[in-house]
Amino acid sequence: MLYHAFGLTDQRYLKTEYKEGTLLIHIQTKNSKIKCSNCGSRKVIKRGTTDRLFRTLPIGNRPVYLLAKVQRLECMDCGVVRQERLTYAEEKKAIPVDFPTVLLTY
């Protein structure tokens, strides 16, 4: 579903919630795809997660959001500790990269 609906290949589906007429899809990066956002190394230690919410296109009149569990990673090669880079989102933006143009024309 994540690939066909949103084009997400590096994420895995966790669960879906329906809250007050809103569809909330929980996702997380697959372990095999996690890497340092600074140097690209796969030698990382997980140091917790934080949730990040992304608005997507509605289904009918129902708002749809992706709730991503974003990993905090410590790199064993370059030594930095930072959040993983999400391939589908620009940094410090609340809307996935592929959706802004579509949202403006909707």
N, C-alpha and C positions, 0 to 999 in steps of 0.2 A: 504494500500500500504506500509506503513512504517514497519509493522510487516512482511509481506511476502517478501519484497525486502531487508530489513536491520535487521530484528529481533528486532525492537524497539517497546516496549510495553508501556513505560511510556511517550512517546512523542506524541504530536498532530501535525498534518499537518496544516500549515498556508497557504502556496501558493507555486507555482512553477514559476520560471522565466527562460527564454531562452535568454542568452546574448552571442553574438559573438560565437555561436556554442557550448556553455556550458550550461548544465542543472543545475540549482540552486534550491534546494528544501529547503524551510524555515520550521523549526520545533521549537517547544517549549515544555518544560515539562508540563504535565497535572497538573492543580492546585491540584488535589487530591494526586499527587505523590511528591509534593515539601516538603522537610524536611531539617533540619539543617545538614550540612555536617560534623559538629563536634560531636554532641551528638545524632542526629537522631530524635530530637523532631519535631513535626509538628506545634508547636506554633511559627511561624515565621512571620515577617513583610517584605514585598517586598520593596526593596530600589533601584529599577532600574534594567536595563538589559545591557548586552554587547553582541555583536555578536561574534561568534566563528565559523570558517570555517573548515570543515572536508572533505578531499578528499576521495571518494569512488571508487568503480569499474566503469569503463566506460560502457556506453550502446552503442554498436557498436564502432564507432570512436569518439563518443561524450563524453567529460569529464563530470563527475557528482560530484557535491559537496553538502553537507548538510550544511546549514547555521543555526546554533542553536542560539536562543535567550537565553542566560544564565542569570538566576536571581541572583541578589545580595540580600542576605537575612540577616536579623537581628533576632537572636534567642532570644526568651523571657525566655527560661530556662537557657541557659549557657552564654548568653550575647555576643557571638561573632558575628561579621559581616563579612561575606565572601560569595563567590559564591557557588551556589548549586553544588553538586557533580554529574557529569554526569556518569550514570551507564555504558554507552557504550564507554567511552573514558578514557584513562589513563591521569593523571594530566600532564600538560605541554607538551602534544603530540598533533600533528595536524592530526593524523589519528586515526579513531575509533579502539577500541581494537580488534574487530573481523577481521579486514582487513589486518594487516601487513603481515601475512603468505601468504594470498591469493595474495597480491600485489607482493610479492617477487617471486612467482611462475608463475605469469601472463606473 
